[in-house]
Amino acid sequence: MVNTPKYYPTMYENKYHRKDQEDLINIYMNYAQATAYDCPPRYPLDYLCKRDGRTVAFVECRKRKKPFGFYPTVYCSMKKVMFGRDVINHFGIPVIFLVQFSDNVIATVQFDEDGFVNMQKVNFRDDVYDLEPVMNWKIEKFRIIQNIN
């Protein structure tokens, strides 16, 4: 039996998550010397980034509650990664996974970097529709862009 939702899964993002994302993308935009534009709610990626009038990247932002290296991998929804890889393959636009860890390390990995697919192991919200296949990247694949320790 296939367990297919007949509705959109609950949207867990709130104004505090959005503020964390805005703070993080602002740090990255200063680093990348670009301007970020919000993508709409329920869009697979968080931001479209432009420099000199040209789209230079899409960015998916995350804030983690553990320090950099606490876990051997970092994961992102496989749906988001598949969408991002389609953007890369069809338009040649990089898609960046931007992560801020609890120790204020900020690191990136590109969506087309090698990783492995697994099932999300923990159901934090006790919501069967929030448990899904994910792409995992080894922590060594991440490039640290800021380390405020």
DRENDO-1510 file (C-alpha; in Angstrom, 1 decimal, always signed):
<recs>
REC; n; res; u; v; w
REC; 1; MET; +0.0; +0.0; +0.0 .
REC; 2; VAL; +1.3; +3.4; -0.9 .
REC; 3; ASN; +1.1; +6.1; +1.7 .
REC; 4; THR; +0.4; +9.2; -0.3 .
REC; 5; PRO; -0.8; +12.4; +1.3 .
REC; 6; LYS; -3.9; +14.0; -0.2 .
REC; 7; TYR; -2.9; +17.4; +1.1 .
REC; 8; TYR; +0.2; +19.4; +1.4 .
REC; 9; PRO; +2.3; +18.4; +4.4 .
REC; 10; THR; +2.3; +20.8; +7.3 .
REC; 11; MET; +4.5; +23.8; +6.8 .
REC; 12; TYR; +6.7; +24.0; +9.9 .
REC; 13; GLU; +8.6; +27.1; +9.0 .
REC; 14; ASN; +7.7; +30.0; +11.2 .
REC; 15; LYS; +8.8; +33.7; +11.6 .
REC; 16; TYR; +11.8; +32.6; +13.8 .
REC; 17; HIS; +13.0; +30.1; +11.2 .
REC; 18; ARG; +12.6; +32.8; +8.5 .
REC; 19; LYS; +14.6; +35.3; +10.6 .
REC; 20; ASP; +17.4; +32.7; +10.9 .
REC; 21; GLN; +17.4; +32.1; +7.2 .
REC; 22; GLU; +17.5; +35.9; +6.5 .
REC; 23; ASP; +20.4; +36.4; +8.9 .
REC; 24; LEU; +22.3; +33.4; +7.3 .
REC; 25; ILE; +21.6; +34.5; +3.7 .
REC; 26; ASN; +22.8; +38.0; +4.5 .
REC; 27; ILE; +26.1; +36.7; +5.7 .
REC; 28; TYR; +26.4; +34.6; +2.6 .
REC; 29; MET; +25.5; +37.4; +0.3 .
REC; 30; ASN; +28.3; +39.6; +1.8 .
REC; 31; TYR; +30.7; +36.7; +1.2 .
REC; 32; ALA; +29.5; +36.1; -2.4 .
REC; 33; GLN; +29.0; +39.8; -3.2 .
REC; 34; ALA; +25.5; +39.1; -4.5 .
REC; 35; THR; +21.9; +39.9; -3.8 .
REC; 36; ALA; +19.3; +37.4; -2.6 .
REC; 37; TYR; +15.7; +37.2; -3.5 .
REC; 38; ASP; +13.1; +35.2; -1.5 .
REC; 39; CYS; +11.5; +32.3; -3.3 .
REC; 40; PRO; +7.8; +31.9; -2.4 .
REC; 41; PRO; +6.6; +29.6; +0.4 .
REC; 42; ARG; +6.5; +25.9; -0.6 .
REC; 43; TYR; +9.1; +26.5; -3.4 .
REC; 44; PRO; +11.8; +23.9; -3.2 .
REC; 45; LEU; +14.6; +26.3; -2.6 .
REC; 46; ASP; +14.9; +29.4; -0.3 .
REC; 47; TYR; +16.7; +32.0; -2.4 .
REC; 48; LEU; +17.6; +33.0; -5.9 .
REC; 49; CYS; +20.9; +35.0; -5.9 .
REC; 50; LYS; +21.9; +37.6; -8.5 .
REC; 51; ARG; +25.1; +39.6; -9.2 .
REC; 52; ASP; +25.3; +42.3; -11.9 .
REC; 53; GLY; +21.8; +41.5; -13.0 .
REC; 54; ARG; +22.5; +37.8; -13.7 .
REC; 55; THR; +21.2; +34.8; -11.7 .
REC; 56; VAL; +24.4; +33.2; -10.2 .
REC; 57; ALA; +22.9; +30.6; -7.7 .
REC; 58; PHE; +20.0; +29.2; -5.8 .
REC; 59; VAL; +20.5; +28.7; -2.1 .
REC; 60; GLU; +18.9; +26.4; +0.4 .
REC; 61; CYS; +19.5; +27.5; +4.0 .
REC; 62; ARG; +19.6; +25.4; +7.2 .
REC; 63; LYS; +20.4; +26.1; +10.9 .
REC; 64; ARG; +21.5; +23.1; +12.9 .
REC; 65; LYS; +21.4; +22.7; +16.6 .
REC; 66; LYS; +24.7; +20.8; +16.8 .
REC; 67; PRO; +28.3; +22.0; +16.2 .
REC; 68; PHE; +30.1; +21.4; +12.9 .
REC; 69; GLY; +31.4; +17.8; +12.8 .
REC; 70; PHE; +29.1; +16.5; +15.6 .
REC; 71; TYR; +27.5; +14.2; +13.0 .
REC; 72; PRO; +29.5; +12.6; +10.2 .
REC; 73; THR; +26.9; +13.8; +7.6 .
REC; 74; VAL; +24.4; +16.6; +7.0 .
REC; 75; TYR; +21.2; +15.9; +5.1 .
REC; 76; CYS; +18.7; +17.7; +3.0 .
REC; 77; SER; +15.4; +16.5; +1.5 .
REC; 78; MET; +15.9; +14.4; -1.6 .
REC; 79; LYS; +13.0; +16.3; -3.3 .
REC; 80; LYS; +14.9; +19.5; -2.9 .
REC; 81; VAL; +18.2; +18.0; -4.1 .
REC; 82; MET; +16.5; +16.5; -7.2 .
REC; 83; PHE; +14.9; +19.9; -8.0 .
REC; 84; GLY; +18.3; +21.6; -7.5 .
REC; 85; ARG; +20.1; +19.1; -9.7 .
REC; 86; ASP; +17.5; +19.7; -12.4 .
REC; 87; VAL; +18.3; +23.5; -12.2 .
REC; 88; ILE; +22.0; +22.7; -12.4 .
REC; 89; ASN; +21.6; +20.3; -15.4 .
REC; 90; HIS; +19.0; +22.4; -17.4 .
REC; 91; PHE; +20.2; +25.9; -16.7 .
REC; 92; GLY; +23.8; +25.6; -15.5 .
REC; 93; ILE; +23.0; +27.6; -12.3 .
REC; 94; PRO; +24.8; +26.3; -9.1 .
REC; 95; VAL; +22.6; +25.3; -6.2 .
REC; 96; ILE; +24.2; +25.7; -2.8 .
REC; 97; PHE; +23.3; +24.1; +0.5 .
REC; 98; LEU; +24.2; +26.7; +3.2 .
REC; 99; VAL; +24.3; +25.5; +6.8 .
REC; 100; GLN; +25.0; +27.3; +10.0 .
REC; 101; PHE; +25.9; +25.1; +12.9 .
REC; 102; SER; +25.4; +25.8; +16.6 .
REC; 103; ASP; +29.1; +26.7; +17.1 .
REC; 104; ASN; +28.6; +29.5; +14.4 .
REC; 105; VAL; +30.5; +27.6; +11.7 .
REC; 106; ILE; +28.9; +28.4; +8.4 .
REC; 107; ALA; +29.6; +25.9; +5.6 .
REC; 108; THR; +28.4; +25.1; +2.1 .
REC; 109; VAL; +28.2; +22.1; -0.2 .
REC; 110; GLN; +26.9; +22.2; -3.8 .
REC; 111; PHE; +23.8; +20.1; -4.6 .
REC; 112; ASP; +25.7; +18.2; -7.3 .
REC; 113; GLU; +28.4; +17.1; -4.9 .
REC; 114; ASP; +28.5; +13.3; -4.4 .
REC; 115; GLY; +26.6; +12.1; -1.4 .
REC; 116; PHE; +24.3; +9.2; -0.6 .
REC; 117; VAL; +20.5; +8.7; -0.3 .
REC; 118; ASN; +19.0; +7.3; +2.9 .
REC; 119; MET; +15.8; +7.5; +4.8 .
REC; 120; GLN; +15.6; +10.3; +7.4 .
REC; 121; LYS; +16.2; +8.4; +10.6 .
REC; 122; VAL; +14.4; +10.6; +13.1 .
REC; 123; ASN; +10.9; +11.8; +13.1 .
REC; 124; PHE; +11.3; +14.9; +15.2 .
REC; 125; ARG; +7.7; +16.1; +14.7 .
REC; 126; ASP; +5.8; +12.8; +15.0 .
REC; 127; ASP; +4.4; +13.5; +11.5 .
REC; 128; VAL; +4.5; +10.6; +9.0 .
REC; 129; TYR; +4.5; +13.1; +6.2 .
REC; 130; ASP; +7.6; +14.7; +7.5 .
REC; 131; LEU; +9.7; +11.6; +7.3 .
REC; 132; GLU; +11.3; +11.2; +3.9 .
REC; 133; PRO; +14.3; +10.1; +1.8 .
REC; 134; VAL; +17.2; +12.5; +2.2 .
REC; 135; MET; +20.5; +13.2; +0.5 .
REC; 136; ASN; +23.5; +13.0; +2.9 .
REC; 137; TRP; +26.8; +14.6; +2.4 .
REC; 138; LYS; +29.9; +13.7; +4.5 .
REC; 139; ILE; +31.0; +16.6; +6.6 .
REC; 140; GLU; +34.3; +16.6; +4.8 .
REC; 141; LYS; +32.5; +17.7; +1.6 .
REC; 142; PHE; +31.5; +21.0; +3.2 .
REC; 143; ARG; +33.6; +24.1; +2.6 .
REC; 144; ILE; +33.7; +26.4; +5.7 .
REC; 145; ILE; +33.1; +30.0; +4.8 .
REC; 146; GLN; +32.9; +31.4; +8.3 .
REC; 147; ASN; +34.2; +30.1; +11.6 .
REC; 148; ILE; +33.4; +32.4; +14.6 .
REC; 149; ASN; +34.6; +30.3; +17.5 .
</recs>
